[in-house]
Amino acid sequence: MNELEIIAEEVRRCRRCSLHKTRKNPVPGEGAEDAEIMFVGEAPGRNEDEQGKPFVGAAGEFLTELISMIGMTRDEVFITNVVKCRPPHNRDPKPEEIEACSPFLDRQIKAISPRIIVSLGRHSTSYLFRKAGLEFRSIGAVRGRIVEVEILGLSVKLLPTYHPAASLYNPAVRSKIVEDLLKLRREGTDLTKYL
Amino acid sequence: MVCAEVLFDDAKLFKGIVSAISAIVDEATLKVDPNEGLKLSALEPAKTAMVQLILPPDVFSEFKVESEGYYTVNFKDFEKVLKRIRGANSVKLEFMESRLVVSSIADYRKTFRLPLLVGEPFEMKSPKVEFKSRLRMDSRKLPEIVGDLKLMGSDVRIAIDNEKAVFRVESDRGESETVLTRGDPAVMDIWSDEPSESMYPLSYLDKMAGPAKVVGEVRMEISTERPMKMFYPIGGISEAGIIYYLAHISEK
């Protein structure tokens, strides 16, 4: 069993906060153990809670599309959330729930040692900014800018953007997320200069 | 009021055409023209891939179009609708002012009405690339080739000269190589003005292999450090087909 599998097993048995009482399935995260890019969302929603997998609903479809847009597949990245169990009625995770659950995320980051972390939404961005010793004001203020930081003793590039679920209700957010993620795309993969 | 009415005699092929577009873009504008038929040209949001469609009037068994029109269609919804049309021999499309009516008759008549927006007029604009090497092959083999390559990485290096086309993927996971040589049953033709080699994202090539399920041939054109063109001819009619352009991964 590798470290990620051990963490996943501990998440499945976890009773650190009250979310374990209402969850159907905990969602530890999934992807490559040597992923270059890690996507960190906020907390599982209804579909994720049903299936025990991260980002499997409509927002997940969009995330898959974004990953494909940067020339990768879901299997090649690692996808997880700050909070591993679904908050009832999809409410925001409470600070104490983030506090209780985030050690799992910390261990996942250490185990994977990604080159880039994409934080999706304000909760994961706020948490990772705090870990990096940065001041977080709002997701709108920090999104789309890649910052080189040290998190848990690792040098990583952190790219904050909106949560993909926000794009489902607001098409303008969708194009901003696309614009942000395109910054990860390799140089040169653009047809416009030939048009 | 019906602005245009066309009948396509091969429902399976038509589903494949719509899926080929939907694989690249959610929404795109169709040009419907009495002389040119149906045309589409759409760049995906990441600007890495482009899809074009050219279906001249002769491709259709009925083609009643009075004047040029541009209609914006949600291809994801269009694809879902066509998946409900099973076993039908033909698909009829009626372009109305704000609706696209899709119908088919198999054991009984099915009709779907999709919202349609008035699209912006466009000209077919293709990437200006001088392609130096070309491969014509049995497209049914393409999904298998892409599947083999995906096992070992995310970027494929394609090299074509006068005798062979080599597809190679290398990563920490290992290596995968496919060689198509002149004379192989899967190769229809291969030629090159100068040996060419470029690297492309496999995830896109995977999407672009979709039409292989419904079209028997694909023509792939590359140049060194340049985008790729893929053409799936349709119905044996000159120019008719699905065209993809895919940006290369710059190695400079």
Interface residues (C-beta under 8 A of the other chain):
Chain A: D34 S68 M69 I70 G71 M72 T73 E76 S175 V178 L182 R185 R186 E187 G188 T189 D190 L191 T192 Y194 L195
Chain B: L43 E44 P45 A46 K47 T48 A49 M50 K125 S126 P127 K128 V129 K150 S154 D155 D172 P201 L202 S203 Y204 K207 R226 P227 Y245 A247 H248 I249 S250 K252
